[in-house]
Amino acid sequence: MIQLRAAEPGDAAAIAAIYAPYVLTGTVSFEFDPPDARAMRGRMEASDGLYPWIVATNSEGRGVLGYAYATKFRERAAYRYVVETSVYVAGAVQGQGVGRLLYEALMHTLRAQGFTQAIGVISLPNDQSIKTHEQVGFRRAGQLREIGFKEGRWVDIGIWQCALNDSVVPPVEPRPFSETGVVRG
């Protein structure tokens, strides 16, 4: 049985190990050098308790199988109600529903926090990622052509968007992840 919990600083090495193959092979990530555990821990800490980092583990709560996180969509203050999301799963458990389970929990958590929109950016083509995004409520919002150059070719990205909460006026400030924790459906 798979368990979900908030990521901890000690998970950084496992998270970095899961992410490294996505960086080194293919165009899922536009990074060229995989971050090490220290760099990944820094990314986790940069969330400042606001943005969730969630891990899937084995039944004993150890052995990170995948992770999901949200980050600010853009730097300007007006965007603070919107997040960009990502999910990565270890190769050994791909296709077993771990990504979807993580994404569902991430979306429930973001709703509980009060964010209004989630944005997913997918390098194209990537049918599996599109399927996973759409299973949790994302819809295609657009495409940017030849936006990244990796592996000797230009790569398009697709933008997927999911409404999380109503966009009320005045907007309600999102609650920190440290207050909501991981929310499951």
C-alpha distance (Angstrom), angle and dihedral (degrees) to the residues before:
residue distance angle dihedral
M1 . . .
I2 3.78 . .
Q3 3.79 120.6 .
L4 3.79 126.9 -159.6
R5 3.78 124.8 -151.2
A6 3.77 141.3 153.3
A7 3.79 111.5 -77.0
E8 3.79 115.8 -107.1
P9 3.82 128.8 -152.4
G10 3.82 88.6 -106.3
D11 3.82 89.2 62.6
A12 3.80 92.4 64.3
A13 3.82 95.3 95.1
A14 3.82 92.7 50.2
I15 3.81 91.1 46.0
A16 3.80 91.0 49.7
A17 3.83 90.0 49.5
I18 3.82 91.5 51.9
Y19 3.81 92.0 48.2
A20 3.83 97.6 45.4
P21 3.84 97.2 78.0
Y22 3.81 90.1 51.7
V23 3.80 88.5 56.0
L24 3.80 97.3 42.3
T25 3.81 99.8 44.1
G26 3.76 127.5 39.0
T27 3.75 132.0 -8.3
V28 3.81 102.7 -78.9
S29 3.81 87.5 109.7
F30 3.78 123.1 36.8
E31 3.80 91.2 -151.2
F32 3.80 117.3 106.9
D33 3.80 100.8 -162.8
P34 3.80 118.6 48.8
P35 3.80 113.2 -126.9
D36 3.79 115.7 -116.8
A37 3.80 124.4 -131.4
R38 3.80 92.5 -86.1
A39 3.80 93.1 52.2
M40 3.80 91.1 45.9
R41 3.79 91.0 50.0
G42 3.81 87.4 52.1
R43 3.80 90.5 53.6
M44 3.79 90.4 50.1
E45 3.81 91.7 49.0
A46 3.81 90.7 48.6
S47 3.80 87.9 68.3
D48 3.84 85.9 76.5
G49 3.79 91.8 -150.4
L50 3.82 91.2 -64.7
Y51 3.79 103.3 90.4
P52 3.81 120.3 56.6
W53 3.79 126.5 -119.3
I54 3.81 111.1 -172.1
V55 3.80 129.1 -176.7
A56 3.79 131.9 -161.0
T57 3.79 113.5 -141.7
N58 3.77 138.2 177.7
S59 3.81 120.2 -89.3
E60 3.82 92.0 -82.1
G61 3.81 91.3 57.0
R62 3.80 92.5 -109.9
G63 3.77 134.8 96.7
V64 3.81 105.4 59.4
L65 3.82 108.8 -126.4
G66 3.79 98.1 179.4
Y67 3.76 144.0 -26.1
A68 3.79 141.0 -140.4
Y69 3.75 129.2 -162.8
A70 3.77 144.5 168.7
T71 3.76 129.0 -142.3
K72 3.77 136.7 178.9
F73 3.78 111.6 -67.9
R74 3.81 95.6 -141.4
E75 3.79 136.1 -11.1
R76 3.81 101.3 -109.4
A77 3.83 116.0 99.9
A78 3.82 93.9 -123.9
Y79 3.83 89.0 66.8
R80 3.82 94.8 57.7
Y81 3.81 93.2 107.1
V82 3.82 92.1 59.0
V83 3.80 128.6 72.3
E84 3.79 136.5 -166.2
T85 3.79 113.6 -135.4
S86 3.80 136.0 -153.9
V87 3.79 136.7 -178.8
Y88 3.82 127.7 -170.1
V89 3.79 127.3 -178.2
A90 3.82 130.5 -165.2
G91 3.79 112.6 -103.4
A92 3.81 92.8 -118.6
V93 3.82 92.3 63.1
Q94 3.80 101.6 35.8
G95 3.78 113.0 131.7
Q96 3.82 93.1 23.5
G97 3.82 97.6 100.8
V98 3.81 97.2 -100.1
G99 3.81 92.3 121.0
R100 3.77 93.0 50.4
L101 3.82 91.9 46.9
L102 3.80 90.2 51.5
Y103 3.79 92.7 45.5
E104 3.81 93.1 49.5
A105 3.81 91.0 52.2
L106 3.80 91.0 45.9
M107 3.81 91.8 52.2
H108 3.84 92.9 47.1
T109 3.80 89.2 48.8
L110 3.81 93.4 49.3
R111 3.82 90.2 49.3
A112 3.81 90.7 51.2
Q113 3.79 89.2 50.2
G114 3.81 91.0 54.4
F115 3.80 101.8 -115.5
T116 3.81 111.9 154.4
Q117 3.82 104.4 -151.1
A118 3.79 138.4 19.2
I119 3.78 121.8 -154.7
G120 3.80 124.1 -157.4
V121 3.80 119.8 -165.6
I122 3.80 114.0 -158.4
S123 3.80 126.8 -174.5
L124 3.77 108.5 -133.0
P125 2.91 136.0 -86.3
N126 3.80 99.0 31.3
D127 3.80 111.7 132.4
Q128 3.81 95.0 174.1
S129 3.79 93.6 54.0
I130 3.80 91.6 45.5
K131 3.80 90.0 51.2
T132 3.81 92.5 49.5
H133 3.81 92.7 48.0
E134 3.79 92.8 48.6
Q135 3.83 92.5 47.0
V136 3.81 89.3 61.6
G137 3.80 96.0 46.2
F138 3.79 107.2 -85.0
R139 3.80 119.4 139.3
R140 3.78 127.9 -162.7
A141 3.80 110.2 -94.8
G142 3.80 101.5 173.5
Q143 3.76 150.2 -49.4
L144 3.78 134.0 -112.3
R145 3.78 113.8 -153.5
E146 3.81 125.3 -137.0
I147 3.78 92.5 -7.5
G148 3.82 100.4 147.6
F149 3.80 132.6 34.7
K150 3.80 114.5 -146.2
E151 3.79 135.9 142.1
G152 3.79 91.8 14.6
R153 3.79 97.0 -57.3
W154 3.79 144.0 79.7
V155 3.79 113.7 -103.7
D156 3.81 128.3 -154.2
I157 3.78 122.5 -142.1
G158 3.78 128.0 -148.4
I159 3.76 122.7 -147.0
W160 3.80 117.1 -142.2
Q161 3.82 121.8 -172.2
C162 3.80 133.0 -163.3
A163 3.80 125.4 -169.9
L164 3.79 108.2 -134.3
N165 3.81 104.3 174.6
D166 3.79 136.7 -3.2
S167 3.78 115.0 -78.9
V168 3.81 98.0 -122.6
V169 3.80 127.6 -175.0
P170 2.91 116.3 -97.6
P171 3.81 93.6 27.7
V172 3.79 121.1 -128.3
E173 3.78 115.7 -123.1
P174 3.83 112.3 -113.8
R175 3.79 116.3 -106.9
P176 3.81 118.1 -120.2
F177 3.79 118.8 -99.3
S178 3.78 86.2 -125.5
E179 3.85 87.0 68.4
T180 3.81 99.6 45.0
G181 3.80 103.0 33.1
V182 3.80 118.5 -168.7
V183 3.81 111.0 -24.1
R184 3.78 119.7 -158.8
G185 3.79 124.5 -162.8
